Amino acid sequence: MLTTRRCLLALLGGSLLAAAPAQAASAPREIRIDWATYNPVSLVLKEKRFLEDDLAKDGIGVRWVQTLGSNKALEFLNAGSIDFGSTAGAAALIARINGNPIKSIYVYSRPEWTALVTRKDSGITKVEELKGKRVAVTRGTDPHIFLVRSLAGAKLTEKDVRLVLLQHPDGRTALERGDVDAWAGLDPIMAAAEIDSGAILFHRDKSANTWGILNVREDFAKDHPELVNRVLAAYEKARKWSLENPAELRRILGQATGLSAPVIERQLERTELTHSAIGEHQRETILQAGLALKEAGVLPADTNVAQAVDALVDRRFAPAPQ
């Protein structure tokens, strides 16, 4: 009888344990977040320490990691090296389709940060003239996606050009040295090439530039939703500060990049900071980019792009529209 009672108690205890809710994940010792010259708000957030000031009372630190492009931010997110990363919306979509478990949660800018660029003496004036030419590009970034869509519009594909795979700063260098004929550029490096070297933006299309999006690792968002909200609150503070202090924003950008005032001015002319909440407009832009990439053969023909976008965009954390 005693043995039976013990067995029943053991079984009952096991059932109660199984039914008990799982403990919330303990708070991390630090939050790892990227900063990038193509994301001016991140530079303000880093300098003004809004996030550090908020988290200090809970003993949570902040570690800043520089990313040179969407591809690097996504690589770091996938590896668990950062918790929050800045990318273009379409780049985040491709990463999600390829198995990178991220959520897009916030808009830090609406930029025209990419165009197709050439030297002033190259003679290239339209996309059709890229056939057989060498083009520098950084795979997995908005400039790469912009290039693919631009080629498709000219009834060309990546196979019709000679891609030279380089990070964005090296793409500019290769163009100016004459190692490539064109470059899928990214601001502020593109603005520097334009202002300082006379580079020509021979193909532009603002509507094909996807939004500047902040992403979070899916498991981090699941385990620490309150911290996601606090990060976005700090981002909002930095975004609003940027709009209210344009001269200081230019100074911070110039200090971080080492670029001249005219270059910073040109970048900011093409960078709108009046949006924050991720919603239907962003979803539609990302969707259209994904459909274009599918049609161009960059994404598999059986890809359900709409489903992938819905899995990527998470509006739970987005602040109210301003």
N, C-alpha and C positions, 0 to 999 in steps of 0.2 A: 504493500500500500504506500509506504514512504517513498519507494522508488518511483511508483506511478505518479505520486503527487509532485515529486521533484521534476519528472519529465514534463508534467502538465505546466508547472511553473516556468520551466525552461522554454517550452513552446510558447506560452503566453507572453513571457518576457521578450522572446524573439519577435512575436507579432507586434507587440507594442513598439519595439525599436524600429521595426520596418515601417510602421504607420507614422512614426514621429517625423515631422518635417526636417529636411536636411538643413544643417547649420549654414548660415550665410557665410560666404567666403570672407576670410579675414582681410582687412584692408592692406593693400600693398605698402611697402616701405617707401616706394617712390613711384611716380608716374613718369613714363618715358614718352617724350613728345618731340616731334621734329620741328625744325625751322628751315625755311627755304627762301631764297631771294625772289622766287616767283610767287611767294605768299607774303606780301607786306605786313599783313596783320600778325603773322607769327613773329616777325621781328619786333613789333611793338609789344606783343605779349611777353616776349623774352626779356626785353629791356625794362619794361615797367614792372615786372615781377607780380602782376596781378594774381597769377595762379599760385605762386609761392606764398604770397601773403595770405591767401585763403586757406591753403592746406597746412600751413605751419602749425596751426592750433591743434591739429590732429597728428602731428609728428610725421607727416608725409612729405617727402622731398620731391623735387622735379629734376629730371635729367633731360637736357636738350641735346638732340642729335641732328646734325645738318644732313639734309638730303639734296642732291643735285638735280633731281628730276623725279617724275612720277614713278619711273621704273625702280629707282632706289628706295623711295618711300614704301612701295609695295613689296619689294624684296625684304625690307626690314620688318614690315608688318607680318609677312608670311613666316619669317624666321622667329618672330616673337621678340625681336630686338627693340621695338618700340610699340607703344600701345595706341598712339594716335599719329596719323601721317597725312600729309598734304598731297593731293593728286588732282589731276583733271578727272572729270566725271567719267568720260569714256574709257580712260585708262583703268579706273577702278572697276568698271564693268567687265573688261576683258580679263582682269585678274580674278574677279569673282567667277566668271565662266570657267577659268582654268583651275579653279579649286582653292583660291586664296580666301579664307574665311573672314571677310571684312564686312562692315556695314558703313554706308555713307550717311552721315548724320548732320552735316552743317555746310553752309555755303560761306566761304571766306572772300570770294570775289567773283565778279563776272568780267573776265578779261578777254581782250583780243591779244593774246600773248604769243600766238604763233602765226607765221606766214612762210611762204617760200621765198628764199633770199638768194641773191646772186651778186657777183661783183659788178661794178658800174661799167666795166669794159668787156663783160662776157658776151654781150649781144643777146642774151636770153630775155625774152619779154613775155612769154606765155608758157603754160604747162606743157602744151604739145611739143615744145622744143626741148624737153628733157629726155626724149627718147634717145637711148644709147649713151646718155650723159651720166657722170658720177654725181651722186647726191648723198651728202652726209645726213645722218639721221640717228636718233636715239630710240631704239625699239621700246615699245610699251609706254610711250608718252603721247601727249596730245599732238605734238608736232609730227610724230610718226603716223598717227591716225589721220591728221590733217593731210599729210602727204598722200596716203592711200586714197582718201576720198577725192582729193584734187586730181590724182591720176585717173581715177575712175570717171570723173567728169570729163576728162579729155580722151576717154576710151583707151586708156593705158592701164597697165598693172605694174606691180613692183618688178616683174620680170622684164619689163621694157626699159628699165633704168639699171644702173649699176650702183647698188646701195653700198655705202661705206659707213659701217656701224661705229659711231663715236658718241661719247658723252657730249652734252651741249657745248661746253666751253671749247672742247677740241674740234667740234664741228665748225665753229667760227674760225678757229685758227687754220683748219684745213682749207676753208673757203678762201681766206685771205692769202694763203700761200700758193693757191692755184692747184692744190691737190685734189679738189673737187670742183665741179661746175656750179653746184647749187647746194643749199643747206635748208633743212626744215628747222627754222630758228625758234628760239624761246627767249622771251624777255626775262631779265633785263639785258642779257647778253646780245640779243638781237638788236635792241635799241642802241647798244654800244657800237655794234658793227655799223649800224645805220648812221649814227651821229659822228663817230670817230673815223670810220673808214670809208664812208660813202657807199655802203652796201645798199642794194636796191631790193625792196620788198615787191617782187614782180607779180605775186599772186596772193591776194588777201580775201578772206571771207569770214567776217566776224561771227556769223551764225554757225559756222562749222567749228568754232572754238568752244569746247565744252567747259562747263563751269569749274571754278576752283572749289574743290570739295574736301572737307575734312572727314577722314575715315577712322574707325576704331576697330580693333580686333574683336571679332564676334564673341569670343569667350570672355574678354574683359567687360564688354557691355552687359553680358548675362550675369557675371559675378558682381559687378560694381556699378549698377545703373546710377546710383546717387553721385558717384565720382564723375561719370560721364556728364551729368547735368552741371556739375561744378566746373568742369573744364569748359563747357560751352558757355557758361555764365561769364567766365574769365575772358573767353574769346570775344563775346559780345561787348564786354567792357573795352577791350582793346580795339575792336572794330569801330565803335562809336568814338573812342578817343582819337583814332586815326582821322575820322571825318571832321572832328572838331579842331584838330591841330595839324593842318596840312604841311605847314613849314617844318614842324618837328618830325612828321612822317618822312618828309624828304631827307631830313638830316639823318634819321635812323637808317633809312635805306642806303644812303650814300656811305655812311660809316660801315655798314655791314658788307657792302659790295666793293667799296673802293672806287666806284664809278663817279663820273663827273655830274655836276648838277643838271646840265642839259640832258644827259642820258636818263637820269632818274625822272626828270620831268616828262620825257617821252614815254617811259614805262607807265607812269601814273596816268598819263592822258588816255592810255589804253586799258586802264584797270578801274573798274567800277566797284565800289565797296558798299553800296547801298542795300545789299541783300544779305540775308542771314539764314532764314528758315529754308530748309530743303522741302520742296513740294512738287506740285504737278508740272510746273514749268521746267524745272531741272530734270524731272523724270522723263518728260517728253524729249528734251534735247539729248539726253543720254540714250534713250530708246532709238531715236533717229540715227544717231551715230552707230549704234550697234547693228541696226538693220542695214546701213550702208556698208559696214565692214563684212557683214554676212554676204551681201550681194557681191562684194569685191572678192570673196573667197578667203578672207582673212579668218573668219569664223566658220566652223563646220556648217554644212548646209542644213543639218538637223538641229541646230541650236535654237532653243526657244528663247528668243531675246527678251520678249516681254516678261516672261517668268523670271529670267535672270535679273532684270532691272528691279522687279518687285522684291526679289530676295536681297538685293543690294541696298536699296533706299529704305532707310528706317526713320520714320517721322516722329517717333516717340519722344526723342530728345530735342527736337528742333525748337528753338525759341519762337514766340509768336511773331508774325510778320511785322516789320517796323513801318 
